Structure formats: structure tokens, C-alpha cells
Amino acid sequence: MHSEMTQAELGQRVGLTRQTIAAIEAGKYSPSLEVAFQIAEVFGKRLDEVFQRVPVTSE
């Protein structure tokens, strides 16, 4: 199992800044498919276990 990982540590492992990781977590930024796979791999999870598509609603 992975211990707690900081945003900065995850960013270092996948080549992103801490700020970008924070934006991904907050749903303000969508990573490229390659980065999404790398993040899932860091946690030993499938892509769909880490990321879920949120439908865009039209108003």
C-alpha cells in the first residue's frame, strides 16, 4: 500500500507541478490521457478507479 503522498511528491513522479496536481484534484484541470495513466500507475490502480468522467451539463 502507498502511504500518504503529497501533491508535490505526486507531481514529481509524473512530471507536473504541485499546483497542477491541486487543479486536477479540484476538477479545474483535466490531465492528458498519458498523465492520467501515469497517475493511476503510481497508485497501482486502473484508470477508471482514479478518474471518472463528469458529464457537462448545458444550461
All heavy atoms as a GROMACS GRO file, in nm:
protein
  459
    1MET      N    1   0.084  -0.119   0.000
    1MET     CA    2   0.000   0.000   0.000
    1MET      C    3   0.089   0.125   0.000
    1MET      O    4   0.199   0.124   0.050
    1MET     CB    5  -0.089   0.005   0.125
    1MET     CG    6  -0.200  -0.098   0.132
    1MET     SD    7  -0.316  -0.096  -0.003
    1MET     CE    8  -0.433   0.023   0.046
    2HIS      N    9   0.033   0.230  -0.052
    2HIS     CA   10   0.105   0.357  -0.053
    2HIS      C   11   0.071   0.434   0.074
    2HIS      O   12  -0.043   0.434   0.120
    2HIS     CB   13   0.062   0.442  -0.174
    2HIS     CG   14   0.112   0.387  -0.303
    2HIS    ND1   15   0.236   0.416  -0.351
    2HIS    CD2   16   0.055   0.305  -0.392
    2HIS    CE1   17   0.253   0.354  -0.465
    2HIS    NE2   18   0.145   0.285  -0.492
    3SER      N   19   0.174   0.496   0.130
    3SER     CA   20   0.146   0.586   0.241
    3SER      C   21   0.094   0.716   0.182
    3SER      O   22   0.084   0.731   0.061
    3SER     CB   23   0.274   0.609   0.322
    3SER     OG   24   0.374   0.665   0.239
    4GLU      N   25   0.060   0.809   0.268
    4GLU     CA   26   0.012   0.938   0.220
    4GLU      C   27   0.119   1.002   0.130
    4GLU      O   28   0.237   0.997   0.161
    4GLU     CB   29  -0.019   1.030   0.338
    4GLU     CG   30  -0.140   0.987   0.417
    4GLU     CD   31  -0.270   1.000   0.339
    4GLU    OE1   32  -0.292   1.104   0.275
    4GLU    OE2   33  -0.350   0.905   0.343
    5MET      N   34   0.074   1.058   0.020
    5MET     CA   35   0.165   1.122  -0.074
    5MET      C   36   0.121   1.267  -0.090
    5MET      O   37   0.002   1.294  -0.104
    5MET     CB   38   0.157   1.050  -0.209
    5MET     CG   39   0.255   1.102  -0.311
    5MET     SD   40   0.244   1.015  -0.470
    5MET     CE   41   0.263   0.845  -0.420
    6THR      N   42   0.216   1.358  -0.088
    6THR     CA   43   0.181   1.498  -0.106
    6THR      C   44   0.157   1.527  -0.254
    6THR      O   45   0.199   1.450  -0.342
    6THR     CB   46   0.292   1.592  -0.056
    6THR    OG1   47   0.407   1.576  -0.140
    6THR    CG2   48   0.326   1.566   0.089
    7GLN      N   49   0.091   1.637  -0.280
    7GLN     CA   50   0.070   1.680  -0.418
    7GLN      C   51   0.204   1.702  -0.487
    7GLN      O   52   0.221   1.667  -0.604
    7GLN     CB   53  -0.013   1.807  -0.423
    7GLN     CG   54  -0.155   1.786  -0.378
    7GLN     CD   55  -0.231   1.916  -0.360
    7GLN    OE1   56  -0.173   2.023  -0.341
    7GLN    NE2   57  -0.363   1.907  -0.367
    8ALA      N   58   0.300   1.758  -0.415
    8ALA     CA   59   0.433   1.782  -0.472
    8ALA      C   60   0.502   1.651  -0.508
    8ALA      O   61   0.564   1.640  -0.615
    8ALA     CB   62   0.518   1.862  -0.374
    9GLU      N   63   0.491   1.549  -0.421
    9GLU     CA   64   0.552   1.419  -0.449
    9GLU      C   65   0.489   1.354  -0.572
    9GLU      O   66   0.560   1.301  -0.658
    9GLU     CB   67   0.540   1.328  -0.328
    9GLU     CG   68   0.626   1.370  -0.212
    9GLU     CD   69   0.594   1.296  -0.083
    9GLU    OE1   70   0.480   1.249  -0.065
    9GLU    OE2   71   0.684   1.288   0.001
   10LEU      N   72   0.357   1.358  -0.579
   10LEU     CA   73   0.289   1.301  -0.696
   10LEU      C   74   0.330   1.377  -0.821
   10LEU      O   75   0.360   1.317  -0.925
   10LEU     CB   76   0.137   1.304  -0.678
   10LEU     CG   77   0.056   1.252  -0.796
   10LEU    CD1   78   0.093   1.108  -0.831
   10LEU    CD2   79  -0.094   1.263  -0.767
   11GLY      N   80   0.333   1.508  -0.813
   11GLY     CA   81   0.375   1.590  -0.926
   11GLY      C   82   0.514   1.553  -0.975
   11GLY      O   83   0.536   1.541  -1.096
   12GLN      N   84   0.606   1.532  -0.883
   12GLN     CA   85   0.742   1.493  -0.920
   12GLN      C   86   0.742   1.360  -0.994
   12GLN      O   87   0.814   1.343  -1.092
   12GLN     CB   88   0.832   1.482  -0.798
   12GLN     CG   89   0.883   1.613  -0.747
   12GLN     CD   90   0.981   1.593  -0.633
   12GLN    OE1   91   0.960   1.509  -0.545
   12GLN    NE2   92   1.089   1.669  -0.635
   13ARG      N   93   0.661   1.267  -0.950
   13ARG     CA   94   0.659   1.133  -1.009
   13ARG      C   95   0.602   1.132  -1.150
   13ARG      O   96   0.636   1.045  -1.229
   13ARG     CB   97   0.584   1.037  -0.919
   13ARG     CG   98   0.662   1.014  -0.788
   13ARG     CD   99   0.597   0.914  -0.701
   13ARG     NE  100   0.612   0.780  -0.757
   13ARG     CZ  101   0.583   0.670  -0.690
   13ARG    NH1  102   0.540   0.676  -0.567
   13ARG    NH2  103   0.597   0.552  -0.747
   14VAL      N  104   0.513   1.228  -1.180
   14VAL     CA  105   0.450   1.230  -1.313
   14VAL      C  106   0.488   1.351  -1.396
   14VAL      O  107   0.437   1.370  -1.506
   14VAL     CB  108   0.296   1.216  -1.303
   14VAL    CG1  109   0.257   1.084  -1.238
   14VAL    CG2  110   0.233   1.333  -1.231
   15GLY      N  111   0.578   1.435  -1.344
   15GLY     CA  112   0.628   1.548  -1.421
   15GLY      C  113   0.537   1.669  -1.426
   15GLY      O  114   0.536   1.742  -1.525
   16LEU      N  115   0.460   1.690  -1.318
   16LEU     CA  116   0.372   1.807  -1.310
   16LEU      C  117   0.405   1.887  -1.184
   16LEU      O  118   0.469   1.836  -1.092
   16LEU     CB  119   0.225   1.763  -1.303
   16LEU     CG  120   0.170   1.685  -1.422
   16LEU    CD1  121   0.028   1.640  -1.392
   16LEU    CD2  122   0.175   1.767  -1.548
   17THR      N  123   0.358   2.009  -1.180
   17THR     CA  124   0.377   2.091  -1.060
   17THR      C  125   0.272   2.055  -0.955
   17THR      O  126   0.167   1.997  -0.986
   17THR     CB  127   0.365   2.241  -1.091
   17THR    OG1  128   0.229   2.268  -1.132
   17THR    CG2  129   0.463   2.285  -1.198
   18ARG      N  130   0.300   2.092  -0.830
   18ARG     CA  131   0.203   2.072  -0.723
   18ARG      C  132   0.073   2.145  -0.754
   18ARG      O  133  -0.037   2.095  -0.729
   18ARG     CB  134   0.260   2.123  -0.590
   18ARG     CG  135   0.164   2.098  -0.472
   18ARG     CD  136   0.188   2.191  -0.355
   18ARG     NE  137   0.174   2.331  -0.388
   18ARG     CZ  138   0.056   2.395  -0.400
   18ARG    NH1  139  -0.057   2.330  -0.388
   18ARG    NH2  140   0.053   2.523  -0.429
   19GLN      N  141   0.086   2.264  -0.814
   19GLN     CA  142  -0.033   2.343  -0.847
   19GLN      C  143  -0.121   2.271  -0.949
   19GLN      O  144  -0.244   2.275  -0.940
   19GLN     CB  145   0.008   2.482  -0.900
   19GLN     CG  146   0.072   2.570  -0.796
   19GLN     CD  147   0.224   2.549  -0.783
   19GLN    OE1  148   0.281   2.453  -0.833
   19GLN    NE2  149   0.290   2.643  -0.716
   20THR      N  150  -0.058   2.204  -1.046
   20THR     CA  151  -0.135   2.131  -1.147
   20THR      C  152  -0.205   2.012  -1.084
   20THR      O  153  -0.322   1.986  -1.114
   20THR     CB  154  -0.045   2.087  -1.263
   20THR    OG1  155   0.015   2.203  -1.321
   20THR    CG2  156  -0.125   2.014  -1.370
   21ILE      N  157  -0.136   1.941  -0.995
   21ILE     CA  158  -0.200   1.828  -0.924
   21ILE      C  159  -0.319   1.879  -0.843
   21ILE      O  160  -0.426   1.818  -0.843
   21ILE     CB  161  -0.099   1.756  -0.834
   21ILE    CG1  162   0.014   1.691  -0.916
   21ILE    CG2  163  -0.168   1.652  -0.745
   21ILE    CD1  164  -0.029   1.584  -1.012
   22ALA      N  165  -0.304   1.993  -0.776
   22ALA     CA  166  -0.414   2.051  -0.698
   22ALA      C  167  -0.532   2.084  -0.789
   22ALA      O  168  -0.647   2.060  -0.754
   22ALA     CB  169  -0.366   2.174  -0.623
   23ALA      N  170  -0.504   2.139  -0.906
   23ALA     CA  171  -0.611   2.174  -1.001
   23ALA      C  172  -0.682   2.048  -1.052
   23ALA      O  173  -0.804   2.048  -1.068
   23ALA     CB  174  -0.554   2.254  -1.118
   24ILE      N  175  -0.608   1.940  -1.075
   24ILE     CA  176  -0.669   1.814  -1.117
   24ILE      C  177  -0.761   1.763  -1.006
   24ILE      O  178  -0.876   1.725  -1.032
   24ILE     CB  179  -0.562   1.709  -1.152
   24ILE    CG1  180  -0.487   1.750  -1.280
   24ILE    CG2  181  -0.624   1.570  -1.170
   24ILE    CD1  182  -0.361   1.669  -1.308
   25GLU      N  183  -0.712   1.765  -0.882
   25GLU     CA  184  -0.793   1.719  -0.769
   25GLU      C  185  -0.920   1.801  -0.753
   25GLU      O  186  -1.025   1.748  -0.716
   25GLU     CB  187  -0.713   1.725  -0.640
   25GLU     CG  188  -0.607   1.619  -0.628
   25GLU     CD  189  -0.533   1.624  -0.495
   25GLU    OE1  190  -0.561   1.715  -0.414
   25GLU    OE2  191  -0.447   1.538  -0.474
   26ALA      N  192  -0.911   1.930  -0.779
   26ALA     CA  193  -1.026   2.020  -0.763
   26ALA      C  194  -1.121   2.014  -0.882
   26ALA      O  195  -1.226   2.079  -0.880
   26ALA     CB  196  -0.976   2.162  -0.742
   27GLY      N  197  -1.085   1.940  -0.986
   27GLY     CA  198  -1.170   1.931  -1.105
   27GLY      C  199  -1.162   2.053  -1.194
   27GLY      O  200  -1.247   2.076  -1.278
   28LYS      N  201  -1.056   2.134  -1.176
   28LYS     CA  202  -1.040   2.255  -1.256
   28LYS      C  203  -0.951   2.233  -1.377
   28LYS      O  204  -0.934   2.323  -1.459
   28LYS     CB  205  -0.982   2.368  -1.170
   28LYS     CG  206  -1.075   2.409  -1.058
   28LYS     CD  207  -1.015   2.517  -0.973
   28LYS     CE  208  -1.112   2.555  -0.861
   28LYS     NZ  209  -1.059   2.662  -0.779
   29TYR      N  210  -0.891   2.116  -1.386
   29TYR     CA  211  -0.799   2.085  -1.496
   29TYR      C  212  -0.808   1.937  -1.526
   29TYR      O  213  -0.810   1.854  -1.434
   29TYR     CB  214  -0.656   2.122  -1.456
   29TYR     CG  215  -0.551   2.084  -1.558
   29TYR    CD1  216  -0.532   2.161  -1.672
   29TYR    CD2  217  -0.471   1.973  -1.540
   29TYR    CE1  218  -0.436   2.127  -1.766
   29TYR    CE2  219  -0.374   1.937  -1.633
   29TYR     CZ  220  -0.358   2.014  -1.746
   29TYR     OH  221  -0.264   1.980  -1.839
   30SER      N  222  -0.814   1.902  -1.653
   30SER     CA  223  -0.815   1.762  -1.694
   30SER      C  224  -0.678   1.725  -1.750
   30SER      O  225  -0.631   1.790  -1.844
   30SER     CB  226  -0.922   1.737  -1.801
   30SER     OG  227  -1.049   1.759  -1.749
   31PRO      N  228  -0.615   1.623  -1.693
   31PRO     CA  229  -0.483   1.585  -1.743
   31PRO      C  230  -0.492   1.517  -1.879
   31PRO      O  231  -0.599   1.469  -1.918
   31PRO     CB  232  -0.434   1.485  -1.637
   31PRO     CG  233  -0.559   1.423  -1.586
   31PRO     CD  234  -0.661   1.535  -1.587
   32SER      N  235  -0.380   1.513  -1.949
   32SER     CA  236  -0.376   1.438  -2.074
   32SER      C  237  -0.398   1.290  -2.041
   32SER      O  238  -0.382   1.247  -1.925
   32SER     CB  239  -0.240   1.454  -2.142
   32SER     OG  240  -0.139   1.389  -2.065
   33LEU      N  241  -0.434   1.213  -2.139
   33LEU     CA  242  -0.456   1.070  -2.118
   33LEU      C  243  -0.329   1.004  -2.067
   33LEU      O  244  -0.332   0.921  -1.975
   33LEU     CB  245  -0.503   1.005  -2.248
   33LEU     CG  246  -0.552   0.863  -2.239
   33LEU    CD1  247  -0.662   0.849  -2.135
   33LEU    CD2  248  -0.602   0.817  -2.375
   34GLU      N  249  -0.214   1.040  -2.122
   34GLU     CA  250  -0.087   0.983  -2.079
   34GLU      C  251  -0.061   1.012  -1.931
   34GLU      O  252  -0.024   0.923  -1.854
   34GLU     CB  253   0.028   1.038  -2.164
   34GLU     CG  254   0.164   0.984  -2.123
   34GLU     CD  255   0.181   0.834  -2.136
   34GLU    OE1  256   0.115   0.773  -2.223
   34GLU    OE2  257   0.258   0.776  -2.058
   35VAL      N  258  -0.082   1.135  -1.888
   35VAL     CA  259  -0.061   1.172  -1.747
   35VAL      C  260  -0.163   1.100  -1.659
   35VAL      O  261  -0.128   1.053  -1.550
   35VAL     CB  262  -0.067   1.325  -1.727
   35VAL    CG1  263  -0.073   1.361  -1.579
   35VAL    CG2  264   0.052   1.391  -1.794
   36ALA      N  265  -0.285   1.088  -1.704
   36ALA     CA  266  -0.387   1.017  -1.626
   36ALA      C  267  -0.344   0.872  -1.603
   36ALA      O  268  -0.356   0.820  -1.491
   36ALA     CB  269  -0.522   1.023  -1.697
   37PHE      N  270  -0.292   0.806  -1.707
   37PHE     CA  271  -0.243   0.669  -1.691
   37PHE      C  272  -0.125   0.665  -1.594
   37PHE      O  273  -0.115   0.573  -1.512
   37PHE     CB  274  -0.202   0.609  -1.826
   37PHE     CG  275  -0.316   0.546  -1.900
   37PHE    CD1  276  -0.365   0.603  -2.016
   37PHE    CD2  277  -0.374   0.428  -1.856
   37PHE    CE1  278  -0.470   0.545  -2.086
   37PHE    CE2  279  -0.479   0.368  -1.925
   37PHE     CZ  280  -0.528   0.427  -2.041
   38GLN      N  281  -0.036   0.763  -1.601
   38GLN     CA  282   0.080   0.766  -1.511
   38GLN      C  283   0.035   0.782  -1.366
   38GLN      O  284   0.089   0.716  -1.276
   38GLN     CB  285   0.174   0.881  -1.548
   38GLN     CG  286   0.250   0.858  -1.676
   38GLN     CD  287   0.333   0.979  -1.717
   38GLN    OE1  288   0.331   1.083  -1.650
   38GLN    NE2  289   0.405   0.967  -1.826
   39ILE      N  290  -0.062   0.870  -1.342
   39ILE     CA  291  -0.112   0.890  -1.206
   39ILE      C  292  -0.175   0.761  -1.154
   39ILE      O  293  -0.148   0.718  -1.040
   39ILE     CB  294  -0.212   1.007  -1.200
   39ILE    CG1  295  -0.138   1.140  -1.225
   39ILE    CG2  296  -0.286   1.010  -1.066
   39ILE    CD1  297  -0.229   1.260  -1.244
   40ALA      N  298  -0.257   0.696  -1.234
   40ALA     CA  299  -0.318   0.569  -1.193
   40ALA      C  300  -0.211   0.465  -1.161
   40ALA      O  301  -0.221   0.393  -1.061
   40ALA     CB  302  -0.412   0.519  -1.302
   41GLU      N  303  -0.107   0.460  -1.243
   41GLU     CA  304   0.002   0.364  -1.223
   41GLU      C  305   0.075   0.389  -1.091
   41GLU      O  306   0.110   0.293  -1.020
   41GLU     CB  307   0.100   0.373  -1.340
   41GLU     CG  308   0.205   0.265  -1.339
   41GLU     CD  309   0.292   0.272  -1.464
   41GLU    OE1  310   0.244   0.240  -1.573
   41GLU    OE2  311   0.408   0.312  -1.448
   42VAL      N  312   0.096   0.515  -1.057
   42VAL     CA  313   0.163   0.548  -0.930
   42VAL      C  314   0.088   0.486  -0.813
   42VAL      O  315   0.147   0.435  -0.718
   42VAL     CB  316   0.174   0.702  -0.912
   42VAL    CG1  317   0.210   0.738  -0.768
   42VAL    CG2  318   0.276   0.760  -1.008
   43PHE      N  319  -0.046   0.486  -0.820
   43PHE     CA  320  -0.127   0.433  -0.711
   43PHE      C  321  -0.163   0.286  -0.728
   43PHE      O  322  -0.234   0.228  -0.646
   43PHE     CB  323  -0.254   0.517  -0.696
   43PHE     CG  324  -0.226   0.656  -0.648
   43PHE    CD1  325  -0.236   0.764  -0.733
   43PHE    CD2  326  -0.184   0.679  -0.517
   43PHE    CE1  327  -0.208   0.893  -0.690
   43PHE    CE2  328  -0.155   0.806  -0.472
   43PHE     CZ  329  -0.167   0.914  -0.559
   44GLY      N  330  -0.114   0.224  -0.837
   44GLY     CA  331  -0.142   0.082  -0.859
   44GLY      C  332  -0.288   0.055  -0.886
   44GLY      O  333  -0.341  -0.049  -0.848
   45LYS      N  334  -0.354   0.150  -0.952
   45LYS     CA  335  -0.497   0.139  -0.980
   45LYS      C  336  -0.523   0.144  -1.130
   45LYS      O  337  -0.439   0.189  -1.207
   45LYS     CB  338  -0.574   0.256  -0.915
   45LYS     CG  339  -0.557   0.268  -0.767
   45LYS     CD  340  -0.637   0.164  -0.696
   45LYS     CE  341  -0.628   0.183  -0.545
   45LYS     NZ  342  -0.705   0.084  -0.474
   46ARG      N  343  -0.642   0.098  -1.169
   46ARG     CA  344  -0.685   0.115  -1.308
   46ARG      C  345  -0.726   0.260  -1.328
   46ARG      O  346  -0.765   0.329  -1.233
   46ARG     CB  347  -0.805   0.025  -1.339
   46ARG     CG  348  -0.776  -0.122  -1.337
   46ARG     CD  349  -0.895  -0.204  -1.386
   46ARG     NE  350  -1.023  -0.143  -1.359
   46ARG     CZ  351  -1.108  -0.184  -1.262
   46ARG    NH1  352  -1.076  -0.285  -1.184
   46ARG    NH2  353  -1.223  -0.124  -1.244
   47LEU      N  354  -0.721   0.305  -1.451
   47LEU     CA  355  -0.756   0.443  -1.483
   47LEU      C  356  -0.896   0.479  -1.432
   47LEU      O  357  -0.916   0.584  -1.372
   47LEU     CB  358  -0.746   0.466  -1.634
   47LEU     CG  359  -0.766   0.607  -1.683
   47LEU    CD1  360  -0.657   0.699  -1.631
   47LEU    CD2  361  -0.768   0.610  -1.835
   48ASP      N  362  -0.993   0.389  -1.453
   48ASP     CA  363  -1.130   0.419  -1.411
   48ASP      C  364  -1.150   0.414  -1.259
   48ASP      O  365  -1.253   0.458  -1.209
   48ASP     CB  366  -1.230   0.326  -1.481
   48ASP     CG  367  -1.214   0.180  -1.442
   48ASP    OD1  368  -1.101   0.138  -1.408
   48ASP    OD2  369  -1.314   0.107  -1.448
   49GLU      N  370  -1.050   0.365  -1.186
   49GLU     CA  371  -1.058   0.369  -1.040
   49GLU      C  372  -1.009   0.504  -0.986
   49GLU      O  373  -1.041   0.540  -0.874
   49GLU     CB  374  -0.973   0.258  -0.979
   49GLU     CG  375  -1.027   0.119  -1.005
   49GLU     CD  376  -0.938   0.011  -0.948
   49GLU    OE1  377  -0.821   0.001  -0.990
   49GLU    OE2  378  -0.988  -0.063  -0.860
   50VAL      N  379  -0.933   0.576  -1.068
   50VAL     CA  380  -0.877   0.704  -1.025
   50VAL      C  381  -0.954   0.821  -1.084
   50VAL      O  382  -0.980   0.921  -1.017
   50VAL     CB  383  -0.728   0.714  -1.064
   50VAL    CG1  384  -0.669   0.847  -1.023
   50VAL    CG2  385  -0.648   0.598  -1.003
   51PHE      N  386  -0.995   0.807  -1.211
   51PHE     CA  387  -1.062   0.916  -1.280
   51PHE      C  388  -1.201   0.872  -1.326
   51PHE      O  389  -1.219   0.760  -1.373
   51PHE     CB  390  -0.982   0.960  -1.403
   51PHE     CG  391  -0.851   1.026  -1.368
   51PHE    CD1  392  -0.736   0.953  -1.366
   51PHE    CD2  393  -0.847   1.160  -1.336
   51PHE    CE1  394  -0.614   1.012  -1.333
   51PHE    CE2  395  -0.727   1.221  -1.302
   51PHE     CZ  396  -0.609   1.146  -1.301
   52GLN      N  397  -1.295   0.964  -1.312
   52GLN     CA  398  -1.430   0.939  -1.360
   52GLN      C  399  -1.474   1.059  -1.443
   52GLN      O  400  -1.448   1.173  -1.405
   52GLN     CB  401  -1.527   0.919  -1.244
   52GLN     CG  402  -1.492   0.797  -1.162
   52GLN     CD  403  -1.580   0.785  -1.040
   52GLN    OE1  404  -1.669   0.866  -1.015
   52GLN    NE2  405  -1.555   0.683  -0.961
   53ARG      N  406  -1.539   1.030  -1.552
   53ARG     CA  407  -1.589   1.138  -1.638
   53ARG      C  408  -1.709   1.203  -1.572
   53ARG      O  409  -1.800   1.136  -1.526
   53ARG     CB  410  -1.629   1.081  -1.774
   53ARG     CG  411  -1.673   1.188  -1.870
   53ARG     CD  412  -1.709   1.125  -2.005
   53ARG     NE  413  -1.754   1.227  -2.096
   53ARG     CZ  414  -1.876   1.276  -2.102
   53ARG    NH1  415  -1.970   1.228  -2.021
   53ARG    NH2  416  -1.909   1.368  -2.188
   54VAL      N  417  -1.706   1.335  -1.569
   54VAL     CA  418  -1.819   1.410  -1.516
   54VAL      C  419  -1.889   1.475  -1.635
   54VAL      O  420  -1.830   1.556  -1.705
   54VAL     CB  421  -1.772   1.519  -1.416
   54VAL    CG1  422  -1.890   1.600  -1.367
   54VAL    CG2  423  -1.696   1.457  -1.302
   55PRO      N  424  -2.014   1.435  -1.662
   55PRO     CA  425  -2.084   1.492  -1.777
   55PRO      C  426  -2.099   1.642  -1.767
   55PRO      O  427  -2.122   1.696  -1.658
   55PRO     CB  428  -2.222   1.425  -1.772
   55PRO     CG  429  -2.208   1.308  -1.679
   55PRO     CD  430  -2.094   1.341  -1.587
   56VAL      N  431  -2.084   1.708  -1.879
   56VAL     CA  432  -2.102   1.853  -1.886
   56VAL      C  433  -2.251   1.878  -1.902
   56VAL      O  434  -2.315   1.823  -1.990
   56VAL     CB  435  -2.023   1.912  -2.004
   56VAL    CG1  436  -2.048   2.060  -2.013
   56VAL    CG2  437  -1.875   1.882  -1.988
   57THR      N  438  -2.305   1.964  -1.817
   57THR     CA  439  -2.446   1.997  -1.828
   57THR      C  440  -2.462   2.129  -1.902
   57THR      O  441  -2.384   2.222  -1.884
   57THR     CB  442  -2.512   2.008  -1.688
   57THR    OG1  443  -2.442   2.107  -1.614
   57THR    CG2  444  -2.506   1.876  -1.615
   58SER      N  445  -2.560   2.133  -1.988
   58SER     CA  446  -2.587   2.258  -2.060
   58SER      C  447  -2.702   2.329  -1.993
   58SER      O  448  -2.798   2.267  -1.947
   58SER     CB  449  -2.618   2.229  -2.206
   58SER     OG  450  -2.729   2.144  -2.214
   59GLU      N  451  -2.690   2.458  -1.983
   59GLU     CA  452  -2.795   2.537  -1.918
   59GLU      C  453  -2.860   2.628  -2.017
   59GLU      O  454  -2.809   2.667  -2.114
   59GLU     CB  455  -2.735   2.617  -1.804
   59GLU     CG  456  -2.685   2.524  -1.696
   59GLU     CD  457  -2.627   2.601  -1.578
   59GLU    OE1  458  -2.672   2.714  -1.550
   59GLU    OE2  459  -2.539   2.547  -1.513
   0.00000   0.00000   0.00000
